[in-house]
Amino acid sequence: MYVDLLGNGLLRLDVPKGFRSRLQPAICSFPRVRRPGSHVLLPLAVLILLLVSGCGGGSDDGSRPAPAATEFPSAKGKTIGELLHDPGAKPTRLVIAPATQTFDVGENRYAFGVFTRGQEQVSDADVALYFAKDGKGPVTGPLPAQVTSLETKPAYRATGAGGPGEATTVYVVPKVNLDRNGPWLVVAMLKGKDGLEVSRVPSPVVGKFPQVPAVGEKAPMIHTPTAAEVGGDLAKIDTRVPPDQMHQVDFADVVGKKPVVLVFATPALCQTRVCGPVVDVEQQVADAYKGKAEFIHMEIWNDNDIAKGPRPQVEAFNLESEPWAFLIDRHGIVRDRIEGAFGVSELEEAMRKITPG
């Protein structure tokens, strides 16, 4: 990964994957799918977490619209470094942890979490982001983030949902225009109780994962395991408790014929406890769109065992993180994709791209 030094260069950090297993639960960036023999990179969010002081917690009041851009400093005529050292803002005591790592040239969804050092989720912060290609060039921003709830109706919540550490919200900037490949610099500005607070954010790298199916491309042809294949024993192909009902059809049998929502997630093995809420969200939307699209939940690990590596379907989509949602039209073309956590409203909004009316 790259650590931005705001005009002083970029530092690449490679960390043995054993560290990630111990530190991953502290952050909102989702677990990288580990490939045999690969090195797992330590997210900068963890490094920040180890250095900052704790701060007060947040609330669980669900979704909130983005604050007005006028509530944050203008980027006009400023560099990203000048924003970071804005005299009207003090360093924040909160951790801004990116939840997406796959970016292409053009408009991108940028999701992140806000945490205290004690790993408590903060869901009531007002945050705006600023992006720049380098420490001297123009800055895009402020781009205020909306807060999206991961809550579902009670009937769609898995056993144990809402337990300690489970994510309840995600911060989202729906559209960030990143017009060049390579690392970008990011600064977050927050409205604190005593005024503005500021923090640098781990550098997104545009074009780093070009093999992940992009919008406009044909979805890879894969077979997904079905209830019939396992004799109705869904625990073999689903770690959710109880198993969901999105294993009735094989992706290969319906892609190119019907709209498909394909979600990669492992509820019981997702270290940040994000995948469970995402699968609950998918099930609720699946029932609302019954007959209009096929919904499939695809687990990550062979035999639901991390030690056995990722399933071939995950490899076919070249995924380096989870969860992922791919919305595919009846011609087999990816019309939208969502990396990381998403709520009912965001998935329903994306459904408009693949379903009529």
C-alpha positions in Angstrom: 0.0 0.0 0.0 1.0 3.6 -0.3 1.3 6.1 2.5 1.0 9.7 1.2 3.5 12.2 2.6 1.6 15.2 1.0 4.1 16.3 -1.5 7.1 14.6 0.0 6.8 11.4 -1.8 5.1 8.0 -1.4 6.2 5.2 0.8 5.2 1.6 0.1 4.6 -0.7 3.0 4.5 -4.5 2.8 3.6 -6.3 6.0 3.5 -10.1 6.7 -0.1 -11.3 6.6 0.0 -12.6 10.2 -0.2 -9.0 11.4 -3.4 -8.4 9.5 -5.3 -11.2 11.2 -4.6 -9.6 14.6 -5.2 -6.0 13.6 -8.0 -6.3 11.0 -11.0 -6.2 13.4 -10.0 -2.6 14.3 -10.7 -1.1 11.0 -13.4 -0.7 8.4 -11.4 -1.6 5.3 -12.6 -5.1 4.4 -10.4 -8.2 4.6 -8.2 -8.7 1.5 -8.8 -12.1 0.0 -5.6 -13.9 0.6 -4.0 -15.9 -2.2 -1.5 -18.6 -1.6 2.0 -17.2 -1.2 0.9 -13.6 -1.4 1.8 -10.8 1.0 -1.0 -9.0 2.7 -0.6 -5.2 3.1 -1.3 -3.5 6.4 -3.8 -0.7 5.9 -2.7 2.7 6.9 -5.8 3.0 8.9 -4.3 0.5 11.4 -1.1 2.6 11.6 -3.1 5.7 12.4 -5.1 3.8 14.9 -2.1 2.8 16.8 -0.9 6.5 17.1 -4.0 8.5 17.8 -5.8 9.1 21.1 -9.3 8.0 21.8 -12.4 10.2 21.5 -16.1 10.1 22.2 -18.4 7.6 20.5 -21.2 8.0 18.0 -24.9 7.1 17.7 -26.9 4.5 15.9 -29.5 6.8 14.4 -29.2 5.3 10.9 -29.0 7.0 7.6 -28.3 10.7 7.3 -28.0 12.9 4.2 -24.6 14.5 3.5 -24.0 17.9 5.1 -23.7 20.9 2.8 -20.4 21.5 1.1 -20.5 25.1 2.2 -20.0 23.9 5.8 -16.4 23.0 5.0 -13.4 25.0 3.7 -13.2 25.7 0.0 -10.3 24.0 -1.8 -10.0 26.8 -4.4 -6.4 27.9 -4.7 -5.2 25.5 -2.0 -3.0 22.4 -2.1 -3.9 19.2 -0.3 -1.1 20.0 2.2 -2.5 23.4 2.9 -5.9 21.9 3.7 -4.3 19.4 6.0 -2.6 22.2 7.9 -5.5 24.6 7.7 -5.1 27.0 10.7 -8.9 26.8 11.4 -8.8 23.0 11.9 -7.1 20.9 14.5 -5.9 17.2 14.0 -8.8 14.9 14.7 -8.7 12.2 17.3 -10.9 9.9 15.2 -9.7 7.3 12.7 -10.9 7.5 9.1 -10.7 4.0 7.7 -11.3 3.4 3.9 -13.7 0.6 3.0 -13.0 0.5 -0.7 -9.7 -0.2 -2.5 -10.6 -0.8 -6.1 -10.8 2.3 -8.3 -10.9 2.9 -12.0 -10.3 6.1 -14.0 -13.6 8.1 -13.9 -16.3 8.3 -11.3 -15.9 6.1 -8.3 -17.9 5.3 -5.1 -15.8 6.0 -2.0 -16.9 4.4 1.2 -15.2 4.6 4.7 -15.8 4.2 8.4 -15.1 6.5 11.3 -13.8 4.9 14.5 -12.4 5.8 17.9 -9.1 4.3 19.0 -11.2 1.9 21.1 -12.6 0.5 17.9 -16.0 2.0 18.5 -17.9 2.9 15.4 -18.9 6.6 15.1 -22.0 7.1 13.0 -22.9 10.7 13.7 -19.9 12.6 12.3 -20.2 15.2 9.5 -17.3 14.5 7.1 -16.1 15.9 3.8 -13.2 14.5 1.7 -10.7 16.3 -0.5 -8.7 14.6 -3.3 -5.6 15.6 -5.2 -3.3 13.7 -7.6 -0.2 15.2 -5.9 0.9 17.7 -3.3 1.1 20.6 -5.7 -1.8 20.2 -8.0 -5.5 21.2 -7.9 -7.8 19.7 -5.2 -11.3 18.3 -5.7 -13.6 19.0 -2.8 -15.1 19.3 -0.4 -17.1 16.2 -1.1 -19.5 15.6 1.9 -20.3 12.0 2.8 -23.7 10.7 3.5 -24.3 8.1 6.2 -25.9 4.9 5.0 -27.6 2.6 7.5 -27.0 -1.2 7.2 -30.2 -2.0 9.1 -32.8 -4.3 7.7 -36.3 -5.2 8.7 -36.3 -7.6 11.8 -37.4 -10.5 9.6 -34.2 -10.3 7.6 -31.7 -10.1 10.4 -29.5 -13.1 10.9 -29.1 -14.8 14.3 -26.8 -12.7 16.4 -27.2 -9.6 14.2 -26.5 -6.4 15.9 -24.0 -7.9 18.3 -20.8 -6.1 19.6 -18.6 -4.9 16.8 -21.0 -5.4 14.0 -21.2 -2.5 11.6 -24.4 -0.5 11.5 -23.5 2.3 9.1 -21.1 3.2 6.4 -20.0 6.7 5.1 -20.3 7.1 1.4 -19.3 9.7 -1.1 -21.3 8.4 -4.2 -19.2 10.0 -6.9 -15.5 10.9 -6.8 -13.9 11.8 -10.2 -10.4 10.2 -10.2 -9.2 11.0 -13.7 -5.7 9.4 -13.7 -4.2 6.1 -12.7 -1.9 5.9 -9.7 -2.0 7.0 -6.1 -4.1 9.9 -5.0 -3.9 12.0 -1.8 -6.9 12.4 0.4 -7.7 14.6 3.4 -10.8 14.3 5.6 -12.4 17.4 7.3 -14.8 16.8 10.1 -17.1 19.1 12.0 -16.3 18.5 15.7 -17.9 19.8 18.8 -15.3 22.5 19.1 -14.9 23.3 15.4 -13.2 21.7 12.4 -10.9 18.7 12.6 -8.7 17.3 9.9 -7.0 14.0 9.1 -5.0 12.5 6.3 -6.5 9.4 4.8 -4.8 6.3 3.2 -4.0 6.9 -0.5 -6.4 5.2 -3.0 -4.5 3.8 -6.0 -6.5 4.1 -9.2 -6.0 1.2 -11.6 -4.4 -1.1 -9.1 -6.9 -3.9 -9.6 -7.9 -3.8 -13.3 -8.9 -7.5 -13.4 -12.0 -6.9 -11.3 -15.0 -6.8 -13.7 -15.8 -3.2 -14.4 -19.0 -1.5 -15.3 -19.7 -2.1 -19.0 -17.8 -5.4 -19.1 -19.2 -8.8 -19.5 -19.5 -10.8 -16.3 -17.2 -13.8 -16.0 -19.0 -17.1 -16.5 -19.0 -19.1 -13.3 -21.1 -21.8 -11.7 -22.4 -21.0 -8.2 -23.4 -23.9 -5.9 -27.1 -24.4 -5.4 -29.3 -25.9 -2.6 -30.0 -28.9 -4.9 -26.3 -29.7 -5.3 -25.9 -30.0 -1.5 -29.1 -31.9 -0.9 -30.6 -28.9 0.9 -27.8 -28.7 3.4 -27.2 -25.0 2.9 -24.6 -24.9 5.7 -22.2 -26.4 3.2 -22.4 -23.3 1.0 -23.6 -20.6 3.4 -22.1 -19.4 6.7 -25.0 -17.2 7.6 -27.2 -18.4 10.5 -29.8 -19.3 9.4 -28.8 -19.7 5.8 -30.4 -17.3 3.4 -32.5 -18.3 0.4 -30.3 -17.0 -2.4 -28.9 -20.4 -3.5 -31.7 -21.6 -5.7 -30.2 -21.0 -9.1 -26.8 -21.4 -10.7 -25.4 -18.1 -12.0 -24.3 -19.9 -15.2 -28.0 -20.8 -15.9 -29.4 -17.3 -15.6 -26.7 -14.9 -16.6 -27.4 -13.4 -20.0 -31.1 -14.3 -19.6 -32.2 -12.4 -16.6 -30.9 -9.5 -14.5 -28.7 -10.9 -11.7 -27.4 -9.5 -8.4 -24.4 -11.5 -7.3 -23.0 -10.8 -3.9 -19.7 -12.2 -2.6 -19.6 -12.3 1.2 -18.9 -14.7 4.1 -21.1 -13.7 7.1 -19.4 -15.9 9.7 -15.8 -15.3 8.6 -15.8 -11.6 7.7 -13.4 -10.2 10.3 -15.0 -6.7 10.3 -18.5 -8.1 10.7 -19.7 -6.3 7.7 -20.6 -9.2 5.4 -23.5 -10.4 7.6 -25.4 -7.1 7.4 -24.7 -6.9 3.6 -26.2 -10.4 3.0 -29.2 -9.4 5.2 -29.6 -6.4 3.0 -29.4 -8.5 -0.2 -32.1 -10.9 1.1 -34.5 -8.0 1.9 -34.1 -6.5 -1.5 -34.3 -9.9 -3.2 -37.8 -10.4 -1.7 -38.8 -6.9 -2.8 -37.7 -7.6 -6.4 -38.9 -11.2 -6.6 -39.6 -12.1 -10.2 -37.7 -9.1 -11.6 -34.1 -10.4 -11.0 -32.2 -13.3 -9.6 -30.3 -12.8 -6.4 -27.3 -15.1 -5.6 -25.1 -15.1 -2.5 -21.6 -16.6 -3.1 -19.4 -17.5 -0.2 -15.6 -16.8 -0.3 -13.7 -19.7 1.1 -13.5 -23.3 -0.1 -15.5 -25.5 2.3 -16.1 -22.3 4.3 -12.5 -22.7 5.6 -10.1 -19.8 5.3 -7.1 -22.2 5.4 -8.3 -23.8 2.1 -8.2 -20.5 0.2 -10.7 -18.7 -1.9 -13.3 -20.5 -4.0 -12.7 -20.6 -7.8 -15.6 -18.2 -8.3 -13.8 -15.6 -6.3 -10.7 -16.1 -8.3 -12.6 -15.8 -11.5 -13.8 -12.3 -10.5 -10.2 -11.5 -9.3 -11.5 -10.2 -6.0 -9.0 -8.9 -3.4 -11.6 -7.9 -0.8 -15.1 -8.6 0.5 -18.0 -8.0 0.3 -18.8 -7.2 -3.3 -22.0 -6.8 -5.2 -22.3 -7.0 -9.0 -25.5 -5.9 -10.7 -25.6 -7.6 -14.1 -28.3 -6.9 -16.8 -30.1 -9.5 -18.8 -27.4 -9.4 -21.5 -24.7 -10.4 -19.0 -23.1 -6.9 -18.7 -22.1 -5.5 -15.4 -24.1 -2.3 -14.9 -23.0 -1.5 -11.4 -20.7 -2.8 -8.7 -20.4 -2.0 -5.1 -17.3 -2.8 -3.0 -17.7 -2.9 0.8 -20.8 -2.3 2.9 -24.0 -1.0 1.4 -27.6 -0.5 2.7 -31.0 -1.3 1.4 -31.5 2.1 -0.1 -28.2 2.0 -2.0 -28.8 -1.5 -3.4 -32.4 -0.5 -4.5 -31.0 2.6 -6.2 -28.5 0.4 -8.1 -31.4 -2.0 -9.1 -32.8 0.6 -11.4 -29.8 0.0 -13.7 -30.8 -3.6 -14.4 -34.5 -3.8 -13.9 -37.3 -2.1 -15.9 -39.6 0.3 -14.1 
